[in-house]
Amino acid sequence: MDDFPSTSGYPSDMEDIDSEGPPDFDPNYPPLDKWTRNYPPSLVIGNVRDKVLTRAQLHQRQVDFNKTSELCMFNVFISKVEPKNVRDAFDHSDWIEAMQLELEEFERNKVWRLIPKPANASIVGLKWVYRNKLDTEGNVVRNKARLVVKGNCQQEGIDYEETFAPVSRLESVQIFLASASHKNFDVYQMDVKCAFLNGDLEETVFVEQPPTFESKEHPNHCYVLDKAVYGLKQASRASYETLTKILKESNFKQGSMSMMGKINFFLGLQIKQFKEGIFINQQKCTKSLLERFGMTNCSKAKVPLPAGTKLNPSLDKPKIDIQQYRSMIGSLLYLTASRPDIMFAVYNCARYQADPREPHLATVTTIFQYLHGTPAYGLWYPANSGFYIQAYSDSDLGGCSIDRKSTSGGCQFLDGKLISWQSKKQTCVSISTAEAEYVAAASCTSQIIWIQSQLKDYAINMRKIPLFCDSQSAIRICHNPVQHSKTKHIALRYHFIKSHVEEGNIEVHFIHTTEQLADIFTNALNEEAFTRIVRGLGMIDGSTLQ
């Protein structure tokens, strides 16, 4: 660094130095009797090109450096490779420790008892499963070893009876997040460790001893299970019933849970919380898929399905790799959990998985090109907004070239917060636009009623929910209880919408086609219409959020 020329008077504000001049131990630099801008770089602590830092800022920089160093050191001692078998796992001390921790959980929860093998008993095998736990950035943060039952070896009627267990719908999660945004709440998540190990078993199940962890005193014994174990066909049911029983008891004792802080990654969704609202997207997954299928350097498309695109079997076109095509479709279907803008295009391509051809692959490639240009797109739930249901219903007529069935499209909002959307081929062949729109409205109504029932858990009772449809004929059918020649062929299961209209649960309103937000789930749109509807759905580019 070149020295500044010596000047008299006061230096600039960014270059203040001590008026006593340099220390006495520097014999090559004469003492100063006045302020100067000329200062030897050798006496500057740190990088001379860094901006001026206070002691507090310098201390914070050191703290951040230490945290980063600790994380790097932590990552060094975590295995990045998932073992294929027990033999490979024993080559790494961290996986051995993970297996020991799993067995300690079995003992702590009193999962099993070691007994002599009963005569003529069905003994189910065990195996170790190794998985690396990742954070939202894809870094390995923990090695997890699971001891699981070989469920494929279980015999119905002997090892298990009932396997059913309810699961939450994605819409339930989105309703919850919309409610939190509405009330401007912070959302936290907890991790229940070894949840299945708490489920009480009703059946008598015998399992082998864990591979490489057999008892030295009783190597020929087996275990009888008192609690559920991962891999059992009835494990989820047993865990759910045990939890339900505890919650219903008046004097239940809460088990230990691990707080994970504010929710930021749940069921594959990245969730970011701001004072202004909540943002949901799958940016990490999108980038991963682009890398997986070699689309990181592809061109960008403005819409996932260009207007006028009509897919058909294309049996005269060359075939393509069916496994690769199905893998691409499956990955894109996973993205539709937060990307309603690609749902119609993906579902159209999914219809040709049995015999994909080059035009179908070209359409899928266009979807990836669109994702390449919009990787950070997601749903925005603004804070302090309203909480009333709105729904939109639309359909095409005979849009599927295979069987000429129509497509039902629908979306449901909680005051601008999109919580549910559908794009599904109808089960019947409609002979008129009115019939196709009526069937779509009935499908949308069933979703509205479900959302209405879910909101009762939030002490919210809603009636006269507006359903917007762009077909006057379909609206008249909804209000006309009399069957006539134009409606008698419509299946009775779709007429339940009339009863809900009469009871005042919903109100069907006309909306112009240009304002129909559900149009994106039934048709390929031009760039202008597509962009307008995407904004209407409450989708934004997450890269603009701070």
SEKOL-111309 format. One record per residue: x, y, z of N, C-alpha, C, O in turn. Coordinates in pm, whole numbers, plus 50000, padded with zeros to 5 digits. Example, Ala and Ser with C-alpha at 12.3 -4.5 7.8 and 13.67 -1.06 7.14 Angstrom:
513194943150780512304955050780513204967050780514244966850846/512854977550708513674989450714512905000350787513415011450804/
//
This chain:
500854988150000500005000050000500895012450000501785013550084/500665021549908501455033749899501065043250009499885044450043/502105050350067501835060150170501225072550111501555076549999/500315078650188499735091250146500765102450167501565101650260/500755112550085501685123750104501365131150233500205132450271/502415135850300502245142750427501625156450406502015163950316/500655159550491499995172550484499835177750624499855170050720/499695190350637499455196150767497955197650788497155195950696/497595200850912496175202250944495575189050985496305179651019/494215188050984493495176251032493275166350918493035170450805/493365153350947493075143250844491585141850824490785147750895/491225133550721489795131050697489225122550809489965116550886/487845122150818487175114950927487435099950921487415093351024/487675094350803487855080050788489275075750821489545063750823/490195085050846491575081450864492175087650989493365090550991/491375089751094491885095051219492905085551278492715073351279/494015091151329495015083151397495375090051526494985101551548/496125083151610496515088451740497475099951722498445098751646/497245111251791498095123051776499485120851831500385128851804/499695109951909501015107451962501945101251860503125099251888/501435098151742502275092651638502535077951661501945071951751/503425071851581503735057551593504485054651720505055063851779/504525042151765505205038451889506705041251881507265042451772/507335042152000508755045452007509625034351953510775036751916/509095021651948509945010451907510215009951758510915000951712/509675019251681509935019651537510995030151510510685042051498/512275025851501513345035751483513375041851344514015052151324/512695035651248512745040851111511685051351083511565056350972/510915054551186509855064251162509985075251266509865072551386/510225087451223510455098351318509165102151390508075100551335/509305107151515508105111551588507465123551521508145131751458/506155124451536505415135351474505045145651579504815142251695/505005157851539504595168551631503245174151592502785183851651/502595167951490501265172451450500555161051377501155150951342/499245163151354498445153051283498955151151141499455160451078/498815138751092499255135750956498415124450899497835116450973/498375123650770497685112550703498665101550665498255090950617/499945103950685500955094350648501185084750764501685088850869/500825071850747500915062150856501475049050801501005044350697/502445043050866503085030850811502135019050809501555015650912/501945012750693501035001150683501424989650774500574981750813/502714988550807503164977350891502574977751030502574967651100/502064989551072501504990751206499994989051207499374989451314/499404987151091497954985351083497614970951120498174961651063/496704969051216496274955751259495194950651164494174957351144/495424938951107494444933251015494724937450872495814941850838/493684935850788493794939350647493664954450630492694960450675/494664960550566494664975150551493534979950462493174991650465/492954970850382491864974850292490494973250356489484977050297/490444967650477489164966250547488674979850594489464988950618/487344981050608486784993450660487084994550809487444984650873/486945006650864487225008951005486205001551091485005002551067/486684994051193485824986551281486024990951425487144993851467/484924991451501485034994051644485474981351714485494970651654/485844982451843486234970651918485104960451924485324948351914/483854965451941482694956451948482504948951817482204937051816/482674956251705482534949751575483634939551552483394928951495/484844943051596485964933751581485754921151665486084910051623/485194923051786484894911551872483824902651810483944890451813/482764908851752481704901051690482224893251570481804881951546/483154899251496483754892251382484504879751429484444869351364/485204880951542485934869551596484974858751644485234846851626/483854862951707482844853251752482264845651634482124833451638/481924852951526481384846451408482394836751347482034825951301/483654840751349484704832051295484824819251377484984808451322/484734820751509484834809051596483674799451573483854787351573/482434805251554481264796651529481444788951398481134777051390/481944795951295482164789451167483204778551179483074767751120/484264781351257485304771351277484764759051347485094747751312/483914761351450483324750151522482444741851431482444729551439/481654748751343480794741451250481624733151153481284721651123/482724739051104483594731651013484204719551083484254708651027/484674721551208485224710451284484174699751309484474687751305/482914704251335481804694951359481534686551234481314674451242/481544693251118481274686150993482374676350958482134666350890/483594679251004484704670250974484464656551036484814646350976/483864656251156483684643751229482324637451202481934628151273/481584642051104480314635851064480514628750932481034634450836/480094616250927480244608650805479274613750698478084615350724/479794616150581478954620750471478394609250388477494611250307/478924597250409478544585550331477594576750412477894573450527/476474572950353475524564050419475914549550392475934545250277/476214541850499476624527850480475504519550416474324521950438/475924509950337474954501050273474584489250363473514483350348/475474485850457475224474550545475974476550676476704486350692/475784467250769476414468350901477934467850890478634474650964/478434459850799479884458550784480514471950748481564475550802/479884479350657480394492450621480264502250737481134510750757/479174501050814478954510350926480024509051033480374518851098/480544496851053481534494751157482914500251119483854499551199/483034505651000484284512150961484354526551008485394532950996/483234531851062483184545851105482654546551247481594541151277/483384553051334482994553851476481704561551495480954558651588/481424571551408480194579351424478954571051398477934572951463/479024561651303477874552951278477714542651389476584538851422/478814538251448478734529051563478034536051680477194530251747/478404548651702477764556351808476274558251780475464557651872/475914560551652474504562351616473704549651644472564550451690/474284537951617473594525451645473424523251795472394518451840/474454526751871474354525452016473264534552073472534530552164/473154546652020472104555752066470724550352035469794552152114/470584543751921469294537951884468914526751981467754525752023/469864518452017469574507552111469284512952250468484507052324/469924524052287469624530252416468194535352420467544534852525/467694540352306466284544752299465344532852318464304534052382/465724521352263464904509352281464814505652428463744502152478/465944506352498465954502852640465194513152722464454509652813/465384525852690464734536452768463224535652755462504538052852/462724532352635461284531652612460714517852642459514515452625/461574508552689461134494952723460364488652607459234484052622/461014488752492460384484052369460244468852366459244463752316/461244461452422461224446952407461774439752528462334445852619/461604426352527462134417852631462784405652566462224399452475/463974402252614464704390852560464194378052624464204376652747/463734368552542463144356052591463654344452506464144346652396/463544332252555463874320552471462914319852353461754323752364/463394314952241462554314152122461394304352144461624292752176/460154309052128459004299952142458984289852027459424292751916/458474278352057458384267951954457334271651851456244276351885/457654269451725456724271751612456234286151604455134288751554/457044295651655456654309751650457224316351525458274312351474/456514326451476456984334151361457944345051412457554353951486/459204344051369460234353451413460534362851296460984358451190/460294375751317460504385651211461924391251223462414393651333/462574393051110463944397851108464054412951131463064420251119/465254417451163465564431551183466704435551089467474427151044/466784448351060467914453450982468184467951021467324474951073/469414472150994469814485951021469644494450895469994490250785/469104506350914468964516050805469724528550845469544533750955/470584533450756471444544950787471074556750699470994555550577/470854568250764470494580350690471224592350748471394593550869/471644601150660472234613950701471124624350711470344626050617/471054631350823470084642050842470674655050788471814658450819/469884662150708470354674350643469634686450698468514685450748/470294698050688469624710550722469024716450595469054710050490/468494728650604467824734650489468774737650376468344739150261/470084738550405471074741350302471644728550241472484729150151/471194717150290471694704550236472954699450302473564689950253/473364705550414474564701050485474214689650581473144689750642/475104679950593474894668750685475124673650828476204678650859/474124672350914474224677151051474174665651153474534667551269/473744653851110473634642851206473584629551132473004628651024/474204619351190474094605851138473054598251219473154597651341/472064592651152470974585851220470924571251176470844568251057/470964562351275470814548051249469474543351304469174545651421/468674536851221467384531551262467424516251258467874510251161/466934510351365466744495851368465294493151332464384496651407/465064487151217463704485451166463374470751147464264462351128/462104467851151461594454351129461424452150978461044461250905/461714440250934461474436650794459974434050776459514422650781/459254444850755457794444050749457284434950639456184429550650/458084433250533457634424550424457554409850467456954401650397/458174406650582458134392750631456974390450728456754379150771/456224400850761455094399150853453944391850783453724393450663/453224384050861452084376650810450794382350867450634383350988/449874385950778448594391550822447824381250902447734369550864/447264385751014446524376851102447394370651209446884365451309/448714370951190449654365451289450474376651352450494378151474/451134384451269451994395251317451284408751321451744417951389/450174410051249449444422551253448004420251209447694410451141/447134429551251445724428951214445324441151134444914440051018/445434452951196444994465551135446214474551115447074475451203/446284481251001447434489950971447054504450951447934513050939/445764507550947445334521050915445744531151023445634528351142/446214542750979446484553951069446264566850991446754567950878/445534576551047445274588950975446544597250958447444596851042/446604604650849447724613550823447184627550792446044628950747/447984637450817447554651150791447674654450643448574649650575/446754662450594446804667050456447624679750447447704687450542/448224681750332449054693650312448224706250329448724716450376/446954705550289446084717250306445924721150452445764732950484/445974711150543445864714150685447054722650731446894731950810/448224719250681449424727050714449314741250661449674750850729/448804742550539448694755750478447624764250548447774776350561/446554757850592445544765250669446144770150800445894781450842/446934761550864447564765450990448524777250969448524786651048/449334776750863450264787650837449514800450799449944811350836/448404799050726447594810850693447004816950818446924829250830/446584808450914446064813551040447144820751120446894831251179/448354814951122449464821351194449804834851131450094844451202/449774835450998450024848150929448934858250957449194870150976/447694853450959446544862150987446664868951124446344880751139/447144861351223447264866651359448674871451391448974875651503/449544870851289450934875351305451644867951418452354873851498/451434854651421452084846151521453404840751466453554838851345/454354838251554455554830751520455264815851534454634811651632/455704808051438455444793651438456734786451472457774788851411/456664777451571457794769351610457504754651582456344750751569/458534746651571458354732451548459134724451651460134729151705/458664712251676459314703151770459564689851702458834685851612/460594683251745460934670151693460664659751801461304660051906/459744650651775459464639851870460364628051833460134621351732/461364625751913462334615351882461714601551903461034598952003/461964592751807461514578751818460024577951849459634571251944/459204584851770457764585551799457124571751802456284568951888/457494562951707456854549851699457154541151820456374532251854/458294543651887458674535152000457774537252121457914530152221/456864546752113455934549252224454584542252203453744542452292/454394536152087453104529752058452994515952120453854507452100/451934513652196451704500652260451134490752157450184493852086/451734478952153451294468552060450204459952122450284456152239/449194456752043448154447552086448514433152046448154423652115/449214431651934449584418451887450884413851954451654422052006/451104401051953452354395352002453284393251884453004385251794/454394400451886455334399951774456714396251828457204402151924/457344386251765458694381951801459654386451691459364385151572/460804391751734461794396251637463164390651675463424387251790/464004389851575465364385151597466174395651673465744407051687/467334391751722468234401151786468894409851678469084405151566/469244422351711469834431451612471124425851554471944420551629/471314426751425472544421751363473784428151426473884440351440/474744419451463476034423151524475894428251668476884432051729/474674428351722474464432351861473744421351939472914424152025/474074408751908473434397451975473964396052118475104399652148/473134390752203473514388452342474544377152349474354366552290/475654379552422476684369252437476204357852525476564346352503/475384361052627474874350852718473774342552655473674330552681/472934348852571471784341852512471734344652361470834351552314/472674339252286472704342252142471534336352064471244341051954/470854326352118469744319852048468374324852093467344319852046/468354334852183467084340552226466544350052120467224353452023/465314354152139464684364252053464014374652142463954372952264/463544385152082462854395752156461354394852130460924391752019/460554397752232459124399652216458854414552233459324420752329/458114420252142457894434752140456724438752228455634433152219/456964448552314455894454752391455454468052329454324472552349/456354474152252456084486852186456314485252035456944475651991/455804494551960455974494251815457404497651776458104504851848/457834492451664459164494951610459004499251465458094494751395/459894507951420459844512351280459934500351187460734491251207/459094500551086459044489550990457854480551008457424474050913/457294479951130456084472051153454914478051075454764490251070/454104469551017452974474450940451954481751028451244490650980/451884478051157450924484451246451564495251333450924500151426/452814499051305453534508451392452854522051398452684527651506/452484527551283451874540851282450534540851353450204550351424/449744530051334448454529251402448634528451553447924535251628/449574520251598449804518751742450274531851804449844535551913/451154538851734451654551651786450544561951794450444569351893/449694562451691448594572051689447584569151800447114578251867/447254556451819446264552951921446794555952061446034560252148/448064553552083448654556552215448624571552242448264575852351/449004579352142448994593852159447574599052183447364607552268/446614593852109445224598052126444724594752266444034602752329/445064583052313444634578952447445194588252554444484592152647/446454591852540447084600652639446464614452637446204620252742/446214619652518445664633152508444244633952562443804644452608/443534622752556442154622752606442074621352757441054624552817/443114616552817443104615252962443254628953027443954637652976/442604630653138442634643753204443964646753271444384658253277/444614636753320445864638853393447034632753315447784624753369/447174636653189448264631153111449574638453142449574650053183/450674631453122452004636953143452684638453008452804628852932/453124650552979453734653152850455124647052842455924648452934/455394640152732456704634252713457714644752673457344655952638/459004641152680460074650552645460104652452495460024642752420/460214664952450460274668452308461444677652285461904684652374/461914677352164463074685552129462614697952054462074696951944/462824709752113462504722152045463514724551932464714723251953/463024727951816463894730151701463884744651658464414748051552/463304753451740463264767551705462154770651607461264762451585/462204782551549461184786451453461164776951335462214772451287/459964773851290459834764451179460424770651053460104782051017/461284763250986461854768150860461904757350752462154760450636/461684744850791461694734050693460764723150742461004717250847/459694720450665458674711050710458064704050590457534710450499/458144690650591457584682450483458064687050346457304687150249/459324690750338459894695150211459654709650177460154714450076/458894716750259458594730850233459554739750310459794737550429/460104749650243460904759850311459954771050355459224776650274/459964774050485459034783850542459834795050606460604792850700/459654807050555460354818750607459334828150670458324831550608/459604832450793458694841050866459254855150877460394857250918/458424864850840458764878950849457684886250928456604880850952/457974898250966456954906451032455794909150937454654910650980/456094909650809455064912750710454244900650667453194902150605/454714888650699453974876750660454844864350656455964864450707/454344853750594455014840850583455174837250437454244838650357/456364832550401456654828750263456954813850256457754808750335/456324806850162456474792350146456964789450005456374793849907/458054781949996458534777849863459364765249874459534759649982/459894760749760460744748849753461974751749668462314743949578/462624762849695463744767249613464894757149615465474754149511/465204751949733466304742349744466014729949660466894725149589/464804724949667464424713149589464454716149439464884707749360/464004728249401464004732049260465424732049203465664726449096/466344738149274467734738549227468334724649222469114721449132/467974716349319468484702549320468004694749198468764687149138/466734696649161466194689549046466814694648916467074686748825/467064707548908467714713048788469114707048771469534704048659/469824705348881471144699148875471034684348840471824679048762/470054677748899469904663348878469654659848733470174649948682/468844668048665468484665148527469264673548427468864674648311/470374679548470471254686748380470634698948315470884701648198/469824706448392469124718148337469604731348399468914741448391/470794731148461471264743348527471714754048428471734765848462/472064749948309472524759648209471584760648090471964765547984/470344756048109469394756347999468834770447981469014779148067/468174772647871467514785547848466304786747938465864776847998/465754798747949464634801248039463344803247959463334809747854/462264797348011460954798947950460084807948037460204807848160/459214815547975458364824948048457084818648100456474823748194/456674807448040455494800148088455824785248085456614780948001/455244777248174455544762948173454894755248059455404744848018/453784760348008453084753847897452594764747801451614771547832/453244766447687452854777147594451404776147551450844765147540/450794787647527449394788047485449214780447355450034781347264/448134772947348447834765247228448444751347227448204743647133/449214747847330449824734547336448754723847357447974724747452/448714714147272447754703147282448534689947276448964685847169/448704683547391449414670947394448514659547351447314659547382/449064649947280448344638047238449314626247246450504628347268/448844614047228449734602447242450964602747151451994597047188/450894609147035452054610446943452714596946917453934595646927/451904587046883452424573546862453344572546741454094562846729/453324582346652454204582246535455564588446564456424588746476/455764593346686457024599646724457924589546796457434579746852/459254591946796460184582546861459924581447011459514591047076/460184569447062460044567247205461254573047279462294575647219/461094575147410462174580247493462354571047614461594561647633/463374573947696463644565947815462484567447914462284578247971/461734556747934460534557548018460884559848164460164566948235/461984554048211462374555848350462774570348378462404576048480/463524576148286463924590048302462714599348300462634608748379/461774596748210460584605048200459744604248328459294614448379/459554592148378458764590548500459464596948619458794602348708/460774596448623461524602848730461344617948727461204624248832/461344623748608461144638148594459734642148635459554652248703/458754634348595457364637348631457154636248781456534644948842/457684625648841457544624048986458164635449064457604639949164/459314640249018459974651449084459164664249070459054671949165/458584666448953457784678448931456484677949013456034688249063/455904666149025454694665049107454974668849251454114674549319/456164665749299456544669449435456594684649451456264690049557/457014691649344457114706249350455754713149353455654724549397/454714706449306453404712749300452834715549439451774721749452/453524710849545453084713749682453154728649713452434733449801/454014735949643454104750449662454114758149531454234770349531/454004751049419454054757549288452784754649208452814746249118/451674761349241450454759249162450594763649017449804759648932/451594771948989451764776948853452184766148754452024767948633/452744754948802453164744248711452234732248715452454722448643/451204732548797450384720648818449714715848690449784703948659/449074724548615448364720248495449314714248393449004704148330/450474720548375451454715448279451984701848321452114692848238/452284700248449452814687448498451774676448487452094665348444/450544679448524449494669248518449204665048373448874653448348/449324674248280449134670748140450214660948093449914651248023/451454663748132452554654848093452474641448164452904631248111/451914641448285451824629048363450874618948300450954607048330/449984623448213449034614348150449684605048049449064595348006/450934607748012451594599947907452804592347961453754589747887/452764588748090453894581548148453974567048100455044561048104/452864561448055452864547548011453664545547882454314535247863/453624555547793454324554447665454784568447620454224573947525/455774574147689456204587847656456954588647523457694579547485/456734599547453457374601947324458134615247327458084622447427/458824618347219459664630447216458884643347241459394651947313/457664645347188456924657647219456624659147368456594670247420/456394648047436456124648747580457374653047656457304661147749/458524647647618459774651547681460094666247655460614673147741/459764670947534460004685047502459164694047591459624704647633/457924689947621457064697747709457594697847852457594708247918/458054686247899458644685548033459884694348040460114700948141/460674694347934461864702947929461484717647942462184725348007/460374721547879459904735347889459544738848034459794749948080/458954729248106458624731648247459894734348326459934743448408/460924726348303462204728448373462834741748333463454748348416/462674745648210463204758748166462474770148237463084780348270/461184768348259460424778348335460894778748480461034789548538/461144767048540461634766448677463024772548688463364778648790/463824770948584465164776848584465104792148595465984798448653/464074797748538463914812348545463184817148669463214829048700/462514807948739461734811848858461984802348974461024797149030/463234799849015463494789949120463024794149257462754785649342/462914807349280462574812149414461094815749428460694821549529/460274812449328458854815549337458184807249447458544795649470/457214813349514456484806349619455254814049660454904824149598/454594809349764453334815249812453614825149923454404822550014/452944836549916453104847150017451804848550094450744850850036/451904847150230450764848950318450984861750398451714861550496/450364872750358450584885450429450004885250569448984878950595/450684892250661450234892950799449074902750814448874911650732/448324900650921447214909750957446194911350845445554921750832/446034900850764445014901150659443764894050709443744888750820/442734893950627441464887850666441534872750670442584866850645/440414866450703440394851950719439054846350675438434838750749/438614849850557437364844650504437644836950376438584840050303/436824826850350437064817650239436534823550109435444829250104/437324822050004436924824949867437344813249781438374807049806/436564810049680436894798749594436604802049449435694809749418/437384796149359437214797949215437154784149151437914775149186/436244782749055436054769948987436024772048837435414781548787/436694762948763436744764248617436934750348557437274740948627/436714749148427436954736548356437144739448208436764749948157/437744729548140437744729947994436704719947946435984714248028/436604717647819435654707947765436394698047678436914701547572/436454685647724437104675147644438564677847619439074674947511/439254683347716440644687147696441604675547681442654677147619/441284663847736442174652347726441964645447591440864640847561/443014644847512442894639247377442804623947379442494617747277/443084617847494443044603347502441604598247513441194589547436/440834603647609439474598947631438444610147623437264607847651/438864622247586437984633847569437294637847699436214643747694/437884634947811437334639447938437824653547968438894657647925/437014660848043437344674748076438204675248202438344665348274/438774686948226439624689148343438954698948438438524709748396/438854695248564438314704248666439464711648732440474705748770/439284724648746440274732948813439614740848924438494745648909/440324742249036439774749949147440864754849238441944748949245/440594765649309441524770849409440724777649519439684783749495/441254776549640440564781849758441504791149834442684787949852/440994802449878441774812649946441204815450085440014813350111/442064820150172441644826450296442054841150286443134844950331/441184849150227441444863250203442784865450133443674871950188/442924859950014444134862149936445254852549965446264852649894/445124844150067446154834350100445754820850041444854814250092/446414816849935446074804449866446424792449953447594790649989/445444784349987445674772950076445404759550010445784749150063/444744759649894444414747049830444134749549682443564759749645/444554739949599444304741249455444234727449394444834717949444/443484726249284443254713349219443274714849068442824724849013/443804704649003443714703248858443604688348830444584680948836/442374684048800442124669548794441184666248680440204673348656/441494655448611440634651048501439334645348558439354637648654/438224649148499436924644548547436734629748515437294624448419/435924623248598435724608848582434684605548475434574593948433/433914615448432432884613148332433164621748209433924631348215/432564618148099432694625947976431544635747967430384631647959/431834648647968430794658947961430444661647816431304661547728/429154664147792428704666547655428424681247630428014685047520/428664689747733428464704047715429374711547811429824706147912/429624724147777430454732447864429784734347999430454734348103/428444735947999427724737848125427904725848217428104727348338/427844713748160428014701848242429434701148299429614698048417/430434703948217431824703548264432054713748375432724710848473/431474725748359431614736048462430864732248589431324735248700/429734725748574428944721648689429664710948770429674711348893/430254701248700431014690748768432214696648840432544692548951/432884706348777434024712848840433594720648965434294720549066/432434727248957431934734749072431604725449188431834728749304/431044713549156430734703749260432014698949328432044697449450/433064696549249434334692249306434924703149396435464700149503/434824715549353435314726749433434494728249561435044731749665/433204725549554432354726449672432754716449780432754719749898/433094704349739433504694249836434764698649910434914696050029/435674705449839436874710549905436534722050000437134723150107/435594730449961435164741550047434574736150177434884741250285/433724726050167433094720450286434134714550379434024715550501/435164708250320436234702750404436994713950476437284712750595/437324724550405438014735950467437134742150575437614746050681/435854742950547434894748450645434914740250774434864745850883/434984727050761435034718450880436354719950954436384719451077/437444721850879438744723750944438804736751024439424737251130/438164747050975438194759951043437424759751175437614768451260/436544749851192435834748651320436804745751433436544749151548/437944739351400438964737051502439604750051548440214750751655/439474760451466439984773651501438874782651556439044794851567/437734776451592436574783751644436044793851543435594804751580/436094790051415435614798751308434504791351233434744780551178/433304796951230432184791351157431804800751043431434812251067/431884795850923431624804150806430454798650726430294786550711/429644807850677428544804450588428534814150470429234824350470/427724810750371427624818850250428994821650188429334832950155/429764810850173431104811850115430974814049965430304806149898/431594824549911431454827349768432284817649683433464815449708/431624812049582432284803649482432094810349347430964812049301/433184814149283433134821649159433294812249039434244804549030/432334813248948432294804748829432024813548708431274823248717/432634810248593432464818648475431464812748375431504815848256/430564804248425429524798348339428154801348398427794796248505/427374809748328426024813048373425134800748373424264799348460/425324791748276424484779748268424714770748388423764765448445/425984768948427426284760548543425714766548671425254759248758/425744779748681425184786448799423684784248807423144781948916/423004784748693421554782548692421214768148732420214765748800/422064758648691421824744748730421974743348882421244735648945/422934750748940423144750049085421934755049162421654750249272/421204764649106420064770449176418734763949138417734766049207/418704756149031417454750348982417314736049034418024727148986/416434733549127416284720049184415534710449093415434698549124/414984715348982414164706948895415044700348789415784707148718/414954687148778415694680048674414944681248541413724679848536/415694683848436415074684348304415984677448204417004671748242/415614677948078416304669947976417784673547964418584665047926/418154686047996419554690247980420434686348099421654687448091/419824681948208420624678648327420384664448378421084660048470/419424657448321419084644348377420204634048359420254624148431/421114636448262422194626948240423364629148335424264620848342/423364640348410424454643148504424304634048625423214632848682/425394627848665425354618348777424854625148904425154636748930/424074617648981423464623149102424504627949204424234636949283/425714621849203426704625449304427194639949290427774645449383/426944645949175427384659849157426314669849200426604681749211/425094665149225424014674349258423994678349406423124686049447/424944673349485424954677349626425254692149640424994698049745/425814698349536426094712649542424804720549561424814731149624/423684715449508422404722449522421994723549667421514734049711/422174712649742421764712849882422574722949962422044729450052/423844724249931424664733950003424314748349965424434757450047/423874750249841423394763549801422114766849875421934778049925/421204757049882419924759249950420114761550100419384769450160/421074754550159421324755950303422114768650337422254772050454/422614775350237423344787650262424804785750298425444795050345/425334773750275426754771550304427654778350201428714783550234/427204778350075427964785049970427024793649886425814791649885/427614803049817426904811449721427694811649591428874815149590/427044807849483427714807149353427524820349281426404824749258/428644826749244428624839749177429304838649041430214830649021/428834847048949429444847348816430654856448818430664866948884/431674852348746432884860348731433324859448586433234848848524/433814870448531434234870548391435454861648372436294860448462/435564855548256436664846348229438034852848249438964846248293/438154865648217439444872548231439844874248378441004876948407/438894872548471439184873748613439154860248684439264859548807/439014849548607438904836148664440304830848698441064827248608/440644830448828441974825948870442174810948850443304806448834/441084803248850441204788848831441514785048687441724773348657/441534794848598441814792248457443204786448437443454779348339/444114789348530445494784548518445594769448540446604763448506/444554763348597444564748948625443854740848518443754728648529/443354747548413442604740448310443054743448168442654736548074/443884753848150444254757848014445704762348008446274766848107/446284761047889447604766747863447394781347823446654784247729/448034790547894447784804847879448954811947815450094807247819/448654823547756449744831947705450444838847822449974838347935/451564845247793452394850947899451654861447980451774861848102/450884869947915450184880747985449154875148083449124879148199/448304865948036447274860248122447894851748233447434851948347/448954844348198449614835948297450214844248410450054841048528/450914855048374451544863648474450494870248563450704871448684/449384874448505448324880948582447724871448685447484875248799/447484858848645446884849248738447874845148845447494843448961/449144843348808450164839848908450214850249019450324846849136/450134862948982450094873549083448814872749165448824875049285/447714869549098446444868349169446434856949269445704857449368/447234846549243447334835249336448174838549458448254830549551/448814850149458449644853849572451044848249565451684846449668/451534845349445452884840249428453844851849402453534861049326/455014851249466456024861649449457394855049436457554843049460/458364863049396459744858549386460404860149522460614871349568/460734849049587461284849549721462644856249730463054860349838/463364857449617464684863849620464604878649650465614884949681/463404884349640463244898649668462994901349816463014912849859/462754890649893462484892450036463774893450114464764886850082/463764901750216464944903650300464664898150440465534898750527/
//
